[in-house]
Amino acid sequence: MFDDTAARGCGLPLQAAADLQDDLMVATHDLDRLHTLLTDACAVLMASFDGAQDQLGALAATLGAPAVADARRQLGLAVTALQFEDMSSQLIAHTRRRLRACADRLAQEAMGDDEDGIAFAEAPPPRPNPVTQDEMDAGSVELF
């Protein structure tokens, strides 16, 4: 186990550094689960929207072209809102990489290199924020 001496270079007790590293890793795993849930939910939504579009096509003769065109426009707006998933996924991945880099750096600073050589530390993302868009409108999404 760890003793309570100060970790190399960072001024934290070694146990505190190890606990902080564990907390950062738990946060990255939580972000992975959130990303999976978000991706799955958006896949179901897209499949539902596609099914609704198909049903509207089949009902076009019964409902009339203007009603179907309006319903399709509404579905198109809903699909545009699904761009939220793309932006959210980018933010989750970015935050996960940043947390992982912090955990790696903390471990490297606190515990130093091991018998296998220099400890690997993932570099943090170069940009502070991968998504600059902060609202949803019809049209394109600025991704990078």
C-alpha positions in Angstrom: 0.0 0.0 0.0 1.0 3.6 0.0 2.7 5.5 2.8 1.7 9.0 3.7 4.8 10.8 2.4 4.5 13.6 0.0 4.2 12.5 -3.6 7.2 13.4 -5.9 6.9 16.8 -7.3 3.2 17.5 -6.7 3.1 18.1 -2.9 0.3 15.7 -2.3 0.5 12.8 0.1 0.9 9.6 -2.0 -2.4 8.2 -0.9 -4.2 11.4 -1.8 -2.6 11.4 -5.2 -3.6 7.7 -5.7 -7.2 8.5 -4.6 -7.4 11.5 -6.9 -6.1 9.4 -9.8 -8.8 6.8 -9.0 -11.5 9.4 -9.0 -10.3 10.8 -12.3 -10.4 7.3 -13.8 -13.9 6.7 -12.4 -15.0 9.9 -14.1 -13.6 8.8 -17.4 -15.5 5.5 -17.2 -18.7 7.4 -16.3 -18.2 9.5 -19.4 -17.8 6.3 -21.5 -21.1 4.9 -20.1 -22.8 8.3 -20.8 -21.5 8.3 -24.3 -22.8 4.7 -24.9 -26.3 5.6 -23.5 -26.4 8.8 -25.6 -25.4 7.0 -28.8 -27.9 4.2 -28.2 -30.8 6.6 -27.5 -30.0 8.7 -30.6 -29.9 5.5 -32.7 -33.3 4.6 -31.6 -34.6 8.1 -32.3 -33.1 8.1 -35.8 -34.7 4.7 -36.5 -38.0 6.0 -35.2 -37.8 9.1 -37.4 -37.0 7.0 -40.4 -40.0 4.8 -39.7 -42.2 7.8 -39.4 -40.9 9.2 -42.7 -41.8 5.8 -44.3 -45.2 5.8 -42.8 -45.9 9.4 -44.0 -44.9 8.3 -47.5 -47.4 5.5 -47.3 -50.1 7.9 -46.0 -49.5 10.6 -48.6 -52.4 9.6 -50.8 -54.8 9.6 -47.8 -53.6 12.7 -45.9 -52.7 14.8 -48.9 -49.4 16.3 -50.0 -49.5 19.5 -47.8 -50.1 17.6 -44.6 -47.4 15.1 -45.4 -44.9 17.9 -46.4 -45.6 19.6 -43.1 -45.1 16.4 -41.1 -41.9 15.7 -42.9 -40.6 19.2 -42.2 -41.3 18.7 -38.5 -39.4 15.4 -38.6 -36.6 17.2 -40.3 -36.4 19.7 -37.5 -36.3 16.8 -35.0 -33.5 15.2 -36.9 -31.6 18.5 -36.8 -31.9 18.4 -33.0 -30.1 15.0 -33.1 -27.0 16.9 -34.0 -26.9 17.4 -30.3 -25.6 13.8 -30.1 -22.7 14.6 -32.3 -21.7 17.6 -30.4 -22.2 15.9 -27.1 -20.1 12.9 -28.2 -17.3 15.2 -29.1 -17.5 17.0 -25.7 -17.6 13.7 -23.8 -14.6 12.3 -25.7 -12.7 15.6 -25.2 -13.4 15.7 -21.5 -12.5 12.0 -21.2 -9.2 12.6 -22.8 -8.5 15.6 -20.6 -9.4 13.7 -17.4 -7.3 10.7 -18.5 -4.3 13.0 -19.2 -4.7 14.5 -15.7 -4.8 11.0 -14.2 -1.8 9.9 -16.1 0.2 13.0 -15.2 -0.7 12.7 -11.6 0.4 9.1 -11.5 3.6 10.0 -13.3 4.4 12.9 -10.9 3.3 11.1 -7.7 4.6 7.7 -8.3 7.4 8.2 -10.9 8.6 5.6 -13.3 8.3 1.9 -12.7 10.6 -1.1 -13.4 9.4 -1.1 -17.0 10.7 2.3 -17.7 9.2 5.8 -18.1 5.6 5.9 -17.2 3.3 6.8 -20.2 1.1 9.9 -19.8 -1.5 10.7 -22.4 -1.1 14.2 -23.7 -4.1 16.5 -23.0 -6.2 17.7 -26.0 -4.6 20.7 -27.6 -7.8 22.7 -27.8 -9.9 23.7 -24.8 -13.2 23.0 -26.5 -13.8 20.9 -29.6 -17.3 22.2 -30.2 -17.9 25.9 -30.6 -21.6 25.8 -31.4 -23.9 26.4 -28.3 -27.4 26.2 -29.9 -29.3 24.2 -32.4 -30.7 25.6 -35.6 -31.5 24.0 -38.9 -28.4 23.9 -41.1 -24.9 22.8 -40.6 -23.0 22.2 -37.4 -19.6 23.6 -36.8 -17.6 20.7 -35.5 -14.1 21.8 -35.1 
